[in-house]
């Protein structure tokens, strides 16, 4: 982990973000009042099971969810003093790919197969930065070199199918970095890659953070990945933020039963451990109905009466940065450390 002390003001501040989808079965409440912030140079990890709302949350920040059927019903997304949710389409296009870069999940399908890699790299440089074709080509070659693609100049004229999966992901990162964004969002960028290539991409991210100093949001279902790269972690479940802490606090003393259950499912390299891997019994909640009780209650060993009646509010526990700007927050009526309901529970 590259520890970063937060700057005075966040560059991104998300408040009460709510996104729903209209379906034949009813209204799916995909994101339910999520709030978080990000400081310059930080890497924030967002983790949770499939369907927890991770990707919809970050796609909503830039209005990348398909509308309809999606609708962002409330919230504020302040980025460098502007509310992104209030920007018009032309202003928002300038932010996307310019001030905020986005690396999508699947490198195999994210690149356009009928255009060369060079063309796809040069397009945002000409559109956002106004570079000439020659200037854009020179910058595109430098970007491929930055992300570790050998013979960068020659590879500009190759098509995506001529690159391996790992190399395509490097190209996607190069495109996201092309306009020197202040924020890079990576949505499960290593999911489709084998373990060796994943390790190479993670090492590349560490290198780029050190060299460029940009803020990053890394979305994943893999707690093992964010342990090595993130400064802070948000855990999501059922479209809700259920825990938020520094990496050290979250892994050292998780406060939400769901977070503890996730950590217990991780394999251990300790050769003395003979226990079988644990699983989380039950199924994720249906989001067709807006949650009015704790969504994890049906799967939680600590659930008691209040959990079934009322959605937990955010509680702040001990821990966090020495200057107090990163707290350890948990949405749970049960105090795991005390083995009893919280004082207000």
C-alpha positions in Angstrom: 0.0 0.0 0.0 1.2 3.5 -0.9 0.2 5.5 2.2 -1.0 9.0 1.3 -2.0 11.6 3.9 -5.2 13.4 2.7 -4.9 16.9 1.4 -7.0 19.7 2.9 -10.0 19.5 0.5 -11.2 16.4 -1.4 -11.1 16.6 -5.2 -14.2 14.4 -5.3 -17.1 14.4 -2.8 -20.1 12.2 -3.4 -23.2 12.8 -1.2 -26.4 10.7 -1.0 -26.1 9.1 -4.4 -29.1 7.1 -5.4 -29.6 5.3 -8.7 -32.6 3.1 -9.7 -33.4 0.9 -12.7 -36.9 0.4 -14.1 -37.5 -3.2 -15.0 -40.5 -5.5 -15.7 -40.2 -6.9 -12.2 -40.2 -3.4 -10.6 -37.8 -0.6 -9.7 -34.4 -1.9 -8.8 -32.7 0.2 -6.1 -29.1 -0.3 -7.2 -27.4 2.5 -5.2 -29.0 3.6 -2.0 -27.6 6.8 -0.5 -23.9 6.3 -1.0 -21.5 9.0 0.2 -17.7 9.1 0.1 -14.8 11.4 -0.7 -11.4 11.2 -2.4 -8.3 13.4 -1.9 -5.6 14.2 -4.4 -3.1 11.3 -4.7 -5.3 8.8 -2.8 -6.3 5.3 -4.1 -9.8 4.4 -2.8 -10.8 0.7 -3.2 -14.5 -0.2 -3.5 -15.2 -3.9 -2.8 -18.2 -6.2 -2.5 -19.9 -9.1 -4.2 -21.4 -9.0 -7.7 -24.6 -7.0 -7.5 -23.5 -4.9 -4.5 -23.7 -1.6 -6.5 -19.9 -1.0 -7.0 -19.9 -0.5 -10.7 -23.3 1.3 -10.9 -22.0 3.8 -8.2 -18.9 4.8 -10.2 -20.7 4.8 -13.6 -23.3 7.1 -12.1 -20.7 9.6 -11.2 -20.2 10.4 -14.9 -23.7 9.6 -16.0 -22.5 6.5 -17.8 -25.4 4.4 -16.7 -27.9 3.9 -19.6 -30.8 6.4 -19.0 -33.4 4.9 -19.4 -33.8 2.3 -17.8 -31.5 3.9 -15.2 -32.3 7.1 -13.3 -30.1 9.0 -10.9 -32.8 10.1 -8.5 -30.7 12.1 -6.0 -27.2 13.0 -5.0 -24.4 15.4 -5.5 -21.0 14.6 -7.1 -18.7 17.5 -6.5 -15.5 17.3 -8.6 -13.1 20.3 -8.4 -16.0 22.6 -7.4 -18.6 21.4 -10.0 -21.5 19.1 -9.5 -21.1 16.5 -12.3 -24.7 15.5 -12.1 -25.8 19.0 -13.1 -23.4 19.4 -16.1 -24.8 19.4 -19.6 -23.8 16.7 -22.1 -21.1 18.8 -23.8 -19.5 19.8 -20.5 -19.7 16.3 -19.2 -18.0 14.9 -22.4 -15.1 17.3 -21.7 -14.7 15.8 -18.2 -14.9 12.2 -19.4 -11.6 11.2 -20.7 -10.2 14.6 -20.1 -10.2 15.3 -16.4 -11.4 11.8 -15.4 -10.1 8.7 -17.0 -12.0 5.4 -17.0 -10.7 1.9 -17.4 -13.5 -0.6 -18.1 -13.9 -4.2 -16.9 -13.1 -6.3 -20.0 -10.1 -5.4 -22.2 -11.2 -7.9 -24.8 -14.3 -5.9 -25.7 -13.5 -2.3 -24.6 -11.4 -1.5 -27.6 -13.0 -1.1 -31.0 -11.8 -4.0 -33.2 -12.0 -2.0 -36.5 -9.6 0.8 -35.5 -5.9 0.6 -34.8 -4.7 1.1 -31.3 -2.9 4.3 -32.4 -6.2 5.8 -33.8 -8.0 5.0 -30.5 -5.2 6.6 -28.5 -4.9 9.7 -30.7 -8.6 10.5 -30.8 -8.9 11.8 -27.2 -5.6 13.7 -27.6 -6.9 15.5 -30.7 -10.4 16.0 -29.2 -9.6 17.1 -25.6 -6.1 18.6 -26.0 -6.3 19.9 -29.6 -3.1 18.2 -30.7 -2.2 17.9 -34.4 -2.1 14.4 -35.9 1.7 14.3 -35.7 1.7 15.6 -32.1 -1.0 13.1 -31.1 0.9 10.2 -32.6 4.1 11.1 -30.8 2.2 11.4 -27.5 0.4 8.1 -28.2 3.7 6.3 -28.6 5.0 7.8 -25.4 1.9 6.6 -23.6 2.3 3.0 -24.8 5.9 3.2 -23.7 4.7 4.5 -20.3 2.5 1.5 -19.7 5.2 -1.0 -20.7 4.4 -1.9 -24.3 7.6 -2.6 -26.2 8.2 -1.2 -29.7 5.6 1.4 -29.0 5.9 3.3 -32.3 5.5 0.2 -34.4 2.5 -1.1 -32.3 0.5 2.1 -33.0 -0.6 0.6 -36.4 -1.7 -2.7 -34.9 -5.3 -3.7 -34.2 -6.6 -4.9 -30.8 -6.7 -8.5 -31.9 -2.9 -8.4 -32.3 -2.4 -7.7 -28.6 -2.7 -10.2 -25.7 -5.3 -9.6 -23.0 -2.7 -8.1 -20.7 -1.4 -5.8 -23.4 -4.9 -4.7 -24.3 -5.5 -3.7 -20.7 -2.3 -1.7 -20.8 -3.6 0.0 -23.9 -6.9 0.8 -22.0 -4.9 2.3 -19.2 -2.8 4.4 -21.7 -6.1 5.7 -23.2 -7.4 6.6 -19.8 -4.1 8.4 -19.0 -3.9 10.2 -22.3 -5.1 13.6 -21.2 -3.4 13.6 -17.8 -6.6 13.2 -15.8 -6.8 14.3 -12.2 -8.8 11.1 -11.3 -8.5 7.6 -12.8 -11.4 5.1 -12.2 -10.7 1.5 -12.8 -13.7 -0.9 -12.8 -12.5 -4.4 -12.1 -9.7 -4.0 -14.7 -8.0 -7.3 -13.9 -11.0 -9.6 -13.7 -10.6 -11.1 -17.1 -6.9 -11.6 -16.8 -4.9 -14.6 -15.5 -3.1 -14.3 -12.2 0.4 -13.5 -13.7 -1.0 -10.7 -15.9 -3.0 -9.4 -12.9 0.2 -9.0 -10.9 1.8 -7.1 -13.8 -1.1 -4.7 -14.1 -1.1 -4.1 -10.3 2.6 -3.4 -10.4 2.0 -1.0 -13.3 -0.6 0.9 -11.3 1.8 1.3 -8.3 4.4 2.6 -10.7 2.0 5.1 -12.4 0.7 6.3 -9.0 4.2 7.1 -7.9 5.2 8.8 -11.1 1.9 10.7 -11.8 0.5 11.2 -8.3 -3.1 11.1 -9.5 -6.2 10.0 -7.4 -7.7 6.7 -8.2 -10.8 4.6 -7.5 -10.3 0.9 -7.9 -13.5 -1.3 -8.0 -13.1 -5.0 -7.4 -14.7 -8.0 -5.7 -11.2 -9.1 -4.6 -10.1 -7.9 -1.2 -6.7 -9.4 -1.8 -6.1 -7.0 -4.6 -7.0 -3.7 -2.8 -4.9 -4.8 0.2 -1.7 -4.2 -1.8 -2.6 -0.9 -3.6 -5.3 1.1 -1.7 -5.1 3.7 1.0 -8.8 3.5 2.0 -11.5 0.9 1.3 -15.3 1.1 1.0 -17.3 -2.1 1.4 -20.6 -2.2 -0.3 -23.6 -4.6 0.1 -27.1 -4.3 -1.3 -26.4 -0.9 -2.8 -25.3 0.5 0.5 -22.0 1.5 2.0 -21.6 -0.8 5.0 -18.0 -0.1 6.1 -15.3 2.5 5.3 -11.8 2.6 6.8 -8.1 2.8 6.0 -6.7 -0.5 4.6 -4.8 -1.1 7.9 -8.0 -0.6 10.0 -10.2 -2.6 7.7 -8.0 -5.7 7.5 -6.7 -5.5 11.1 -10.1 -4.9 12.8 -13.1 -5.2 10.5 -16.3 -4.0 12.2 -19.1 -5.2 9.9 -20.1 -8.9 9.9 -20.1 -8.8 6.1 -16.5 -7.5 5.9 -15.4 -10.2 8.4 -17.1 -12.9 6.4 -15.5 -11.6 3.1 -12.0 -11.7 4.8 -12.6 -15.2 6.1 -13.2 -16.4 2.5 -9.7 -15.4 1.5 -7.2 -18.3 1.1 -4.2 -18.2 3.4 -0.6 -19.0 2.6 0.0 -20.1 6.2 1.0 -23.8 5.9 -0.1 -24.5 9.5 -3.7 -23.7 8.7 -5.7 -26.8 8.1 -9.2 -25.3 8.2 -11.4 -25.4 5.1 -12.2 -22.1 3.4 -15.3 -20.5 4.7 -18.2 -19.4 2.6 -21.0 -16.8 3.2 -24.3 -18.8 3.2 -27.4 -17.4 1.6 -27.9 -15.1 -1.3 -27.5 -11.4 -1.9 -30.7 -9.4 -1.3 -33.2 -8.5 -4.0 -33.0 -4.8 -4.7 -36.5 -4.6 -6.2 -37.7 -3.3 -2.9 -35.9 -0.3 -1.3 -34.1 -1.6 1.9 -35.9 -0.7 5.1 -34.0 -3.2 7.3 -30.4 -4.4 7.3 -29.9 -6.1 3.9 -27.3 -8.5 5.4 -29.5 -9.6 8.3 -30.7 -12.9 6.6 -27.0 -14.0 6.3 -25.7 -12.5 9.6 -24.9 -14.6 12.7 -25.2 -11.5 14.9 -28.6 -10.3 13.6 -31.2 -9.3 16.3 -34.6 -7.7 16.4 -33.6 -4.2 15.4 -31.7 -5.5 12.4 -34.9 -6.8 10.9 -36.8 -3.6 11.5 -34.5 -0.7 10.7 -31.7 0.0 8.2 -28.5 0.7 10.3 -27.1 4.3 10.3 -23.4 5.0 10.0 -21.4 4.6 13.3 -17.9 6.0 13.6 -15.5 3.8 15.6 -11.9 4.3 16.7 -9.1 4.3 14.1 -8.1 6.2 11.0 -5.5 8.7 10.0 -3.6 10.4 12.8 -5.0 13.8 11.8 -8.5 12.4 12.2 -9.6 12.9 8.6 -10.2 9.2 7.8 -12.6 7.6 10.3 -13.6 4.0 10.6 -17.3 4.0 9.7 -19.6 1.0 9.9 -23.4 0.6 9.2 -24.3 -2.0 11.8 -26.4 -2.1 14.9 -24.2 -4.8 16.5 -20.9 -3.9 18.1 -18.6 -6.8 17.3 -15.8 -5.8 19.7 -18.3 -5.5 22.6 -20.4 -8.5 21.6 -23.5 -6.5 22.2 -25.9 -4.0 20.5 -24.4 -0.5 20.2 -25.3 2.1 22.8 -28.0 3.5 20.6 -29.2 0.1 19.4 
